[in-house]
Amino acid sequence: MIFLVYKESYLNLDETNQSLPSLAVSLLQEFEDVFPEEMPNELPPIRGIEHQIDFVPGAAIPNRPAYRSNPEETKELQRQVEDLMSKGYVRESMSPCAVPVLLVPKKDGTWRMCVDCRAINNITVKYRHPIPRLDDMLDELHGSCIEVDEEKVKAIKEWPTPKSITEVRSFHGLASFYRRFVKDFSTLAAPLTEVIKKNVGFHWRADQENAFATIKERLCSAPVLSLPNFNKTFEIECDASGIEIGAVLMQDRRPIAFFNEKLSKASLKYPTYDKELYALVRALETWQHYLWPREFVIHTDHESLKHLKCNTPEI
């Protein structure tokens, strides 16, 4: 369901101080002149770009009847429409296209007017444009760093011990969002992952408590990650243990990202050499967009991997 929502007022900086992060509030206060106390009584001048909505060729133009409303709602709708007309935001029209409006109550007891544009959406030509990946956009900021949000660190530090599966899932979701900052995250979070599996039932034992405390401690002291510089050489350091594999992507010995993966039942049976090789392969797959086609360096503590082609002719 898609509605067109009319925004009635500008941002109130006094009210947002209670809900926005301090960094956002300081930014808003710096450019306070952009947010006037009252909305202007006219539209901005035409700047040479006009918007239009393209319909599917041959589609019937919707002409929907108005929703039924009581006298009070009708009066409120009329008031809001007249206010918009007086400010020049809307104008009277003889268009064959008509869609209904409705009032939605707001928390402060007033009403928000919404236009139900679903009939128009159904016959609108959808123009698809590729959305850039956030990681790729951040990669262009080389020389800067990434760290865990201070507000999130505070929330994690004060997070109470979960009492239900829902609470475990909530903490696990937040922690997973920042897993790139935590080495061996999959292994650390394994006891919590077991709790949120289907048909397991909630249980909280020493393993879960230790995992919960360790993840909180690691996230609150998470390292600052560097952003990649594509003019420098990338380095990968990988390792495998009995139950998981892990790797770190670096430049100048400063971490850019961590990777870890809990081994499946099949891969748990691999010999040590194959586990070490699997860790290397998964690291290369994960970060291939950084590594290809330039030369890079691999660090491993498994001596036989240095002679990979000699020992494994099928590769």
C-alpha positions as CSV (number, residue, x, y, z in Angstrom):
1,M,0.0,0.0,0.0
2,I,1.5,3.3,-1.1
3,F,0.2,6.7,0.0
4,L,1.4,10.2,-0.9
5,V,1.9,12.0,2.4
6,Y,1.8,15.8,2.7
7,K,4.4,17.1,5.2
8,E,2.7,19.9,7.2
9,S,5.6,21.5,9.0
10,Y,9.3,22.1,8.9
11,L,11.8,20.5,11.2
12,N,11.6,21.8,14.8
13,L,15.2,21.8,16.1
14,D,14.1,22.0,19.7
15,E,12.1,18.8,19.4
16,T,14.7,16.9,17.5
17,N,17.3,17.4,20.2
18,Q,15.7,14.6,22.1
19,S,15.6,12.0,19.3
20,L,18.6,12.6,17.0
21,P,22.3,11.7,17.6
22,S,24.4,14.6,18.9
23,L,26.4,14.8,15.7
24,A,23.2,15.2,13.6
25,V,21.9,17.9,16.0
26,S,25.1,19.9,15.8
27,L,24.9,19.7,11.9
28,L,21.3,20.9,11.9
29,Q,22.2,23.8,14.3
30,E,25.1,24.8,12.0
31,F,22.7,25.2,9.1
32,E,19.7,26.4,11.1
33,D,19.0,29.1,8.5
34,V,17.9,26.3,6.1
35,F,15.0,25.3,8.3
36,P,12.7,28.3,8.8
37,E,10.1,28.4,11.6
38,E,7.2,28.6,9.2
39,M,6.7,27.2,5.7
40,P,6.9,29.8,2.8
41,N,3.6,30.9,1.3
42,E,4.6,30.1,-2.2
43,L,6.5,27.5,-4.3
44,P,10.1,28.1,-5.3
45,P,10.7,29.4,-8.8
46,I,10.8,27.0,-11.7
47,R,14.4,26.0,-12.3
48,G,14.1,24.5,-15.8
49,I,13.3,21.0,-14.6
50,E,9.6,19.9,-14.6
51,H,8.4,16.6,-13.3
52,Q,6.0,14.3,-15.0
53,I,4.7,10.8,-14.4
54,D,4.7,8.6,-17.5
55,F,1.7,6.1,-17.7
56,V,1.7,2.8,-19.4
57,P,0.6,3.4,-23.1
58,G,-3.1,2.6,-23.6
59,A,-3.8,2.3,-19.8
60,A,-7.2,3.7,-18.6
61,I,-6.8,6.8,-16.5
62,P,-8.1,6.1,-13.0
63,N,-11.1,8.1,-11.8
64,R,-11.8,6.8,-8.3
65,P,-14.7,8.0,-6.1
66,A,-14.0,9.8,-2.9
67,Y,-14.0,7.8,0.4
68,R,-17.0,8.4,2.6
69,S,-16.3,10.8,5.5
70,N,-18.3,12.3,8.4
71,P,-19.0,16.1,8.5
72,E,-16.0,16.7,10.8
73,E,-13.6,14.9,8.5
74,T,-15.0,16.7,5.5
75,K,-14.5,20.0,7.2
76,E,-10.9,19.2,8.1
77,L,-10.2,18.0,4.5
78,Q,-11.6,21.2,3.1
79,R,-9.6,23.3,5.5
80,Q,-6.3,21.6,4.6
81,V,-7.0,21.8,0.9
82,E,-7.9,25.6,1.1
83,D,-4.6,26.1,3.0
84,L,-2.6,24.4,0.3
85,M,-4.4,26.4,-2.4
86,S,-3.8,29.7,-0.6
87,K,0.0,28.9,-0.5
88,G,0.0,27.9,-4.2
89,Y,1.0,24.3,-3.5
90,V,-2.0,22.9,-5.4
91,R,-4.5,24.4,-7.8
92,E,-8.0,23.6,-9.1
93,S,-8.0,21.1,-12.0
94,M,-10.3,19.5,-14.6
95,S,-8.1,16.5,-15.0
96,P,-9.8,13.2,-15.9
97,C,-7.6,11.5,-13.3
98,A,-9.0,11.4,-9.7
99,V,-7.9,9.5,-6.6
100,P,-9.3,9.6,-3.1
101,V,-7.9,11.2,0.0
102,L,-8.2,10.2,3.6
103,L,-7.3,11.5,7.1
104,V,-4.8,9.7,9.3
105,P,-4.7,10.7,13.0
106,K,-1.3,11.9,14.3
107,K,0.1,11.5,17.8
108,D,-0.6,15.1,18.8
109,G,-4.4,14.7,18.0
110,T,-4.3,16.5,14.7
111,W,-4.9,15.0,11.2
112,R,-2.6,14.2,8.3
113,M,-4.1,14.2,4.9
114,C,-2.9,11.4,2.7
115,V,-3.6,10.9,-1.0
116,D,-4.2,7.2,-2.1
117,C,-2.3,7.0,-5.3
118,R,-2.3,3.2,-5.7
119,A,-4.5,3.4,-8.8
120,I,-1.9,5.7,-10.4
121,N,1.0,3.6,-9.3
122,N,-0.5,0.6,-11.0
123,I,-0.3,2.2,-14.4
124,T,2.9,4.2,-13.9
125,V,6.0,3.3,-16.0
126,K,8.6,2.1,-13.5
127,Y,12.0,3.4,-14.4
128,R,14.7,1.2,-12.9
129,H,18.0,2.7,-12.0
130,P,20.9,0.9,-10.4
131,I,21.4,1.7,-6.8
132,P,25.1,1.9,-5.8
133,R,26.3,-0.3,-3.0
134,L,27.0,1.5,0.2
135,D,30.3,-0.4,0.6
136,D,31.5,0.7,-2.8
137,M,30.7,4.4,-2.0
138,L,32.6,4.2,1.3
139,D,35.6,2.6,-0.5
140,E,36.0,5.9,-2.3
141,L,36.7,7.7,1.0
142,H,40.2,6.1,1.4
143,G,42.2,7.9,4.0
144,S,39.2,7.9,6.4
145,C,38.2,5.3,8.9
146,I,35.1,3.4,10.0
147,E,34.2,2.8,13.7
148,V,31.2,1.6,15.6
149,D,28.6,4.3,16.3
150,E,29.1,5.7,19.8
151,E,25.3,5.6,20.4
152,K,25.2,1.9,19.5
153,V,28.2,1.2,21.8
154,K,26.3,2.8,24.6
155,A,23.2,0.7,23.8
156,I,25.3,-2.5,23.6
157,K,27.1,-1.7,26.9
158,E,23.7,-1.2,28.7
159,W,22.0,-4.1,27.0
160,P,20.3,-6.3,29.7
161,T,20.6,-10.1,29.7
162,P,18.0,-11.5,27.2
163,K,15.0,-13.2,28.8
164,S,13.4,-14.6,25.6
165,I,14.1,-15.7,22.0
166,T,12.9,-12.4,20.7
167,E,15.4,-10.5,22.9
168,V,18.2,-12.8,21.9
169,R,17.3,-12.3,18.2
170,S,17.3,-8.5,18.7
171,F,20.8,-8.5,20.3
172,H,22.1,-11.0,17.7
173,G,20.8,-8.8,14.9
174,L,22.5,-5.6,16.2
175,A,25.8,-7.5,16.9
176,S,25.7,-9.1,13.4
177,F,25.4,-5.7,11.8
178,Y,28.9,-4.8,13.3
179,R,30.4,-8.2,12.8
180,R,33.0,-6.8,10.4
181,F,34.6,-5.2,13.5
182,V,34.9,-8.4,15.5
183,K,37.4,-11.1,14.7
184,D,36.0,-14.7,15.0
185,F,32.5,-13.4,15.3
186,S,30.8,-16.6,14.1
187,T,32.5,-18.7,16.8
188,L,31.8,-16.1,19.5
189,A,28.1,-15.9,18.5
190,A,27.6,-19.6,18.0
191,P,25.9,-20.2,21.4
192,L,23.5,-17.4,20.7
193,T,22.8,-18.6,17.2
194,E,21.8,-22.0,18.6
195,V,19.2,-20.3,20.8
196,I,17.4,-18.6,17.9
197,K,17.2,-21.7,15.7
198,K,13.7,-23.0,15.0
199,N,12.1,-25.6,17.3
200,V,15.0,-25.3,19.8
201,G,13.2,-23.3,22.6
202,F,14.7,-20.6,24.8
203,H,17.5,-21.6,27.1
204,W,20.2,-19.5,28.7
205,R,23.1,-21.3,30.2
206,A,26.8,-20.5,30.9
207,D,27.7,-20.8,27.2
208,Q,25.1,-18.2,26.2
209,E,26.1,-15.9,29.0
210,N,29.8,-16.0,28.2
211,A,29.0,-15.4,24.5
212,F,26.8,-12.5,25.3
213,A,29.4,-10.9,27.6
214,T,32.3,-11.5,25.2
215,I,30.5,-10.0,22.2
216,K,29.5,-6.9,24.3
217,E,33.1,-6.5,25.4
218,R,34.5,-6.9,21.8
219,L,32.0,-4.5,20.3
220,C,32.6,-1.9,23.0
221,S,36.3,-2.0,22.3
222,A,36.1,-2.7,18.5
223,P,39.1,-1.6,16.4
224,V,38.8,1.4,14.0
225,L,38.8,0.0,10.5
226,S,40.6,1.8,7.7
227,L,39.0,2.3,4.3
228,P,40.8,0.8,1.3
229,N,43.3,2.7,-0.8
230,F,43.4,1.1,-4.2
231,N,46.9,2.6,-4.9
232,K,48.4,0.4,-2.2
233,T,48.9,-3.3,-1.9
234,F,46.3,-5.4,-0.2
235,E,47.3,-8.1,2.3
236,I,45.2,-11.1,3.5
237,E,45.9,-13.1,6.7
238,C,43.9,-16.2,7.0
239,D,43.7,-19.1,9.5
240,A,41.5,-22.1,10.3
241,S,40.7,-23.7,13.7
242,G,38.8,-26.8,14.6
243,I,35.3,-25.3,14.1
244,E,35.7,-22.1,12.0
245,I,37.8,-20.2,9.5
246,G,38.8,-16.6,9.6
247,A,40.6,-13.9,7.7
248,V,41.5,-10.2,7.8
249,L,42.0,-7.8,4.9
250,M,44.8,-5.3,5.6
251,Q,46.9,-2.5,4.2
252,D,50.0,-1.3,6.0
253,R,49.1,-3.9,8.7
254,R,45.9,-1.9,9.5
255,P,42.7,-3.9,9.3
256,I,40.1,-3.0,6.7
257,A,37.6,-5.8,7.3
258,F,37.3,-9.1,9.1
259,F,35.8,-12.3,7.7
260,N,34.9,-15.5,9.6
261,E,32.7,-18.5,9.0
262,K,31.6,-21.4,11.1
263,L,32.4,-24.7,9.4
264,S,29.5,-26.9,8.3
265,K,29.2,-30.6,9.2
266,A,30.9,-31.6,6.0
267,S,33.8,-29.1,6.2
268,L,34.4,-30.0,9.8
269,K,35.8,-33.4,8.5
270,Y,38.4,-31.7,6.3
271,P,42.0,-32.4,7.2
272,T,44.0,-29.4,8.5
273,Y,45.5,-28.6,5.1
274,D,42.1,-28.5,3.4
275,K,40.7,-26.3,6.1
276,E,43.5,-23.8,5.7
277,L,43.0,-23.9,2.0
278,Y,39.3,-23.4,2.4
279,A,39.9,-20.4,4.6
280,L,42.1,-18.9,1.8
281,V,39.5,-19.6,-0.9
282,R,36.6,-18.1,1.0
283,A,38.7,-15.0,1.8
284,L,39.6,-14.5,-1.9
285,E,35.9,-15.0,-2.8
286,T,34.7,-12.5,-0.2
287,W,37.2,-9.7,-1.2
288,Q,37.8,-10.5,-4.9
289,H,36.4,-7.0,-5.8
290,Y,39.3,-5.5,-3.8
291,L,42.0,-7.9,-5.0
292,W,41.5,-8.4,-8.7
293,P,43.4,-7.7,-11.0
294,R,46.3,-6.3,-8.9
295,E,49.0,-8.2,-7.0
296,F,48.3,-8.8,-3.3
297,V,50.1,-10.6,-0.4
298,I,48.8,-13.6,1.5
299,H,50.0,-14.4,5.0
300,T,49.5,-17.9,6.4
301,D,50.9,-19.9,9.3
302,H,50.5,-23.1,7.3
303,E,53.8,-23.8,5.7
304,S,52.4,-26.3,3.0
305,L,50.2,-23.6,1.5
306,K,53.3,-21.8,0.3
307,H,53.8,-24.7,-2.1
308,L,50.1,-24.9,-3.2
309,K,50.6,-25.7,-6.9
310,C,53.2,-28.4,-6.1
311,N,51.1,-30.2,-3.5
312,T,47.7,-29.8,-5.2
313,P,48.1,-30.2,-9.0
314,E,44.4,-30.1,-9.5
315,I,44.2,-26.5,-8.5
